[in-house]
């Protein structure tokens, strides 16, 4: 089971972007409408068999990126004993879907040339990785049903020696 569906990817980042980054370099860019139909399972009879094969190849690249993203997420979630998520939460928490989408998108854009400081794809990837690290450390909750997060995270913790002067020790005075 994947943390993000094809339909969710068709919404964000969208068929246009996925077509641009997932089509093999030696192939003609997959038509955006065909990519949308491929992602959503719509009728593709208007396209040739060769065009559909290229779109299916692009979908395979997308699925590989999502599988790698999900494996990265699982590597963090296993540290908190959250796997499988369905058994722990009853469904995949929405934030995990956001992380899977961000990481897969980053992996698909591996050849992108941009300034990392201003690139929203890099920013979303880094945010996902930071939050996953916080989940692994028990500092970030996955939402309702998360009973494994440290409830004292972020609170001051007192560490002092025992009191020397108590009611009992001062009773004779």
C-alpha positions as CSV (number, residue, x, y, z in Angstrom):
1,X,0.0,0.0,0.0
2,X,1.3,3.4,-0.9
3,X,0.9,6.5,1.2
4,X,-0.1,8.7,-1.7
5,X,-2.5,7.6,-4.5
6,X,-2.2,8.3,-8.2
7,X,-5.3,10.5,-7.9
8,X,-3.7,12.5,-5.2
9,X,-0.7,13.0,-7.4
10,X,-2.9,14.0,-10.3
11,X,-4.1,16.9,-8.0
12,X,-0.8,17.9,-6.6
13,X,1.7,18.2,-8.3
14,X,-0.5,17.5,-11.3
15,X,-0.3,15.6,-14.6
16,X,1.7,18.4,-16.3
17,X,4.6,18.4,-13.9
18,X,4.6,14.6,-13.6
19,X,4.7,14.2,-17.4
20,X,7.6,16.6,-17.6
21,X,9.7,14.8,-14.9
22,X,8.7,11.2,-15.4
23,X,8.9,10.8,-19.2
24,X,12.1,9.1,-20.3
25,X,14.7,11.4,-21.8
26,X,14.7,9.7,-25.1
27,X,10.9,9.8,-25.5
28,X,8.5,12.5,-26.6
29,X,6.9,14.2,-23.6
30,X,3.7,12.4,-22.5
31,X,0.6,14.4,-23.4
32,X,-0.7,16.0,-20.3
33,X,-4.3,14.7,-20.9
34,X,-2.9,11.2,-21.4
35,X,-0.9,11.5,-18.2
36,X,-4.0,12.7,-16.3
37,X,-6.0,9.8,-17.7
38,X,-3.2,7.3,-16.8
39,X,-3.1,8.7,-13.2
40,X,-6.8,8.6,-12.7
41,X,-7.6,5.4,-14.6
42,X,-9.8,7.2,-17.2
43,X,-10.3,6.1,-20.8
44,X,-7.2,6.2,-22.9
45,X,-8.6,4.9,-26.1
46,X,-8.0,8.2,-27.9
47,X,-4.2,7.7,-27.8
48,X,-2.0,5.2,-29.8
49,X,-0.6,2.1,-28.2
50,X,2.9,3.6,-28.4
51,X,1.8,6.8,-26.6
52,X,0.1,4.7,-23.9
53,X,3.3,2.6,-23.5
54,X,5.3,5.8,-22.9
55,X,2.7,7.0,-20.4
56,X,2.8,3.6,-18.6
57,X,6.6,3.8,-18.5
58,X,6.3,7.3,-16.9
59,X,3.8,6.0,-14.4
60,X,6.3,3.3,-13.5
61,X,8.9,5.9,-12.8
62,X,6.4,7.8,-10.6
63,X,5.6,4.6,-8.7
64,X,9.3,3.9,-8.1
65,X,9.7,7.4,-6.6
66,X,6.7,6.9,-4.4
67,X,7.9,3.5,-3.3
68,X,11.3,5.0,-2.4
69,X,9.6,7.9,-0.5
70,X,7.4,5.4,1.4
71,X,10.4,3.3,2.3
72,X,12.2,6.4,3.7
73,X,9.1,7.3,5.7
74,X,8.8,3.7,7.0
75,X,12.4,3.9,8.2
76,X,11.5,6.8,10.5
77,X,8.1,5.4,11.6
78,X,9.4,2.0,12.5
79,X,11.6,3.7,15.2
80,X,8.3,4.7,17.0
81,X,6.7,1.3,16.3
82,X,3.9,2.9,14.2
83,X,4.0,0.3,11.4
84,X,1.7,-0.7,9.9
85,X,-0.1,2.6,10.0
86,X,-3.5,1.2,9.3
87,X,-3.3,-0.9,12.4
88,X,-2.1,2.0,14.5
89,X,-4.3,4.8,13.3
90,X,-7.1,3.1,11.3
91,X,-6.0,5.0,8.1
92,X,-2.9,6.7,6.8
93,X,-2.6,10.1,8.5
94,X,-2.9,13.0,6.1
95,X,0.5,14.3,7.1
96,X,2.1,11.1,6.0
97,X,0.5,11.5,2.5
98,X,1.9,15.0,2.3
99,X,5.4,13.7,3.2
100,X,5.2,10.9,0.7
101,X,4.2,13.4,-2.0
102,X,6.9,15.8,-1.1
103,X,9.7,13.2,-1.0
104,X,8.5,11.5,-4.3
105,X,8.4,14.9,-6.0
106,X,11.9,15.7,-4.9
107,X,13.2,12.3,-6.1
108,X,11.5,12.8,-9.5
109,X,13.2,16.2,-9.8
110,X,16.6,14.8,-9.2
111,X,18.1,16.6,-12.2
112,X,16.5,20.0,-11.4
113,X,18.9,23.0,-11.4
114,X,17.7,25.7,-9.0
115,X,18.7,27.6,-5.9
116,X,18.0,25.3,-3.0
117,X,17.2,28.2,-0.7
118,X,14.2,29.3,-2.8
119,X,13.0,26.1,-4.4
120,X,9.6,25.0,-3.1
121,X,10.3,21.3,-4.0
122,X,13.5,21.3,-1.9
123,X,11.8,23.2,0.9
124,X,8.9,20.7,1.1
125,X,11.4,17.8,1.0
126,X,13.5,19.3,3.8
127,X,10.4,20.1,5.9
128,X,9.2,16.5,5.5
129,X,12.6,15.1,6.6
130,X,12.7,17.4,9.6
131,X,9.3,16.4,10.7
132,X,10.0,12.7,10.2
133,X,13.1,13.1,12.4
134,X,10.9,14.7,15.1
135,X,8.4,11.8,14.8
136,X,11.3,9.4,15.3
137,X,12.4,11.3,18.4
138,X,8.8,11.5,19.8
139,X,8.6,15.3,19.5
140,X,6.0,15.4,16.7
141,X,2.5,13.7,16.7
142,X,0.9,12.1,13.7
143,X,-2.4,13.3,15.0
144,X,-5.5,11.8,16.5
145,X,-4.8,8.3,17.8
146,X,-1.1,8.9,18.4
147,X,-0.5,7.6,21.9
148,X,3.2,7.1,21.4
149,X,4.3,10.7,21.3
150,X,6.1,11.9,24.4
151,X,3.4,14.0,26.1
152,X,6.1,16.0,28.0
153,X,7.9,17.0,24.8
154,X,8.7,20.7,25.0
155,X,8.0,21.0,28.7
156,X,10.6,21.9,31.3
157,X,12.0,18.9,33.1
158,X,13.2,19.5,36.7
159,X,16.2,17.7,37.9
160,X,17.3,18.6,41.5
161,X,18.5,16.8,44.6
162,X,16.0,15.7,47.2
163,X,15.0,18.3,49.8
164,X,17.1,18.3,52.9
165,X,14.8,20.4,55.0
166,X,11.4,18.9,55.2
167,X,8.6,18.8,57.8
168,X,10.0,15.6,59.1
169,X,13.6,16.8,59.4
170,X,12.6,20.1,61.1
171,X,10.0,18.5,63.5
172,X,12.2,18.9,66.6
173,X,12.8,22.6,66.1
